[in-house]
Amino acid sequence: MKQIKLKLILMNFLEFAVWGAYLTSQGRYLAGAGLGDFIGWFFSIQGIVSIFMPAIMGIIADKWIPAQKMLGICHFIAACAMIAAGYYGVTAGDNVQFSTLFTLYTISVAFFMPTIALSYSVAYSLLDQNGLDTVKHFPPIRVWGTVGFIASMWVVDLTGWQTNSIQYIASGVLGIVLAIYAYGFLPACPIKKNASENQSLVEAIGLKAFALFKEKRMAIFFIFSFLLGAALQVSNGFANTYLGDFGGIPEYQNTFGVRHSNMLISLSQVSETLCILMIPFCLRKFGIKKVMLIAMLAWGFRFGFFGVGNPGSGVWCFIASMIVYGVAFDFFNISGSLFVDKNTNQDIRSSAQGLFMLMTNGLGAAIGSLVAQAIVSRYTTGLAGTELMAGWSNAWYIFSGYAFTIAILFAIFFKETKKSKA
């Protein structure tokens, strides 16, 4: 029992360490490489591939290739493409071309994004095989994924890789390690012999659950999930670049927030880990509507604190922004998933979860990243020094106002029932 837990802990640690090596820091590299106007595309493509790739890989893992081997294959392809992207960035120097870097990056994330769901499938399958309760034993294992994400962020920060493409190479190397580990050392996960029992692609990506839009309350919930999903990748995409730009002002050049922005941002993941523990109590105490409202308000404060703060005397605003991130992210994603689970019939439940992911991490995140890029470019292009930072603040205030507006509209239009409180 202990051995299987240790194997799954290592799997989760590596899974999210791969992502943490570049997710919060690549924006700073891209801006420095002259690709600042394309940051939104790098985050948008994650949402676009998340619409269909996890479902496709999941079906293959269900019907033909064991999940642990599918996990290894996906990581190997993703890692090779990511290493190629990093190597290209290093060799091209100041002459990095968007088309080449973006193509290699797209191939990588297209195969990486499915591994998150696959890692969950592997963990659930192996825990079940060993007679362990997934509800009880998986959360303490999953926490090590966040630890891996934070550790990777710190390594990239302390080595100085957050300002260059070596961060992609670091991610790729970790991906190769995990590919070998998953393919050769994790126990086998069984394939379902009766393929007819497996989900179709339509069901897996949530299209079957579109029938839920016929119910007004569920339609409103999914629409607001999409609207708030637009905020999910905004700070991942632009927070590090924003903090780095403070370096153009002499009084902030040597502050911790500029020199070690990735470490500062990692407080968000620490908060996320702790806030997970609050969800069961808050759902029982307040119900889904108030919990979702808390998440929306937290997103507003998250962005607002960014706009007000600075790495000097205003660093407390950045710290506050990192703290509320845990509430913003967990209360929305996890509570929303639980709401879907409790308010849909069993025959459509998996498809409904797919729809929730499609509306948030797929369509919402993809469109939100592109709109955020347009706003940032509108207020920062061609500026420098204090004018540049004022432009950044205006962009953060717009993001904050958007989140608060969503919260007000949700409070007005979403009606909670006794069932939805469960």
Secondary structure, 3 states (H helix, E strand, C coil): CHHHHHHHHHHHHHHHHHHHCCCCCHHHHHHHCCCHHHHHHHHHHHHHHHCCHHHHHHHHHHHCCCHHHHHHHHHHHHHHHHHHHHHHHHHHHHHCCHHHHHHHHHHHHHHHHHHHHHHHHHHHHHHHHCCCCHHHHHHHHHHHHHHHHHHHHHHHHHCCHHHCCHHHHHHHHHHHHHHHHHHHCCCCCCCCCCHHHCCCHHHHCCCHHHHHHHCHHHHHHHHHHHHHHCCCCHHHHHHHHHHHHHHHCHHHCCCHHHHCHHHHHCHHHHHHHHHHHHHHHHHHHHHHHHHHHHHHHHHHHHHHHHHHCCCCCCHHHHHHHHHHHHHHHHHHHHHHHHHHHHCCCHHHHHHHHHHHHHHHHHHHHHHHHHHHHHHHHHHHCCCCHHHHHHHHHHHHHHHHHHHHHHHHHHHHHCCCCCCCCC
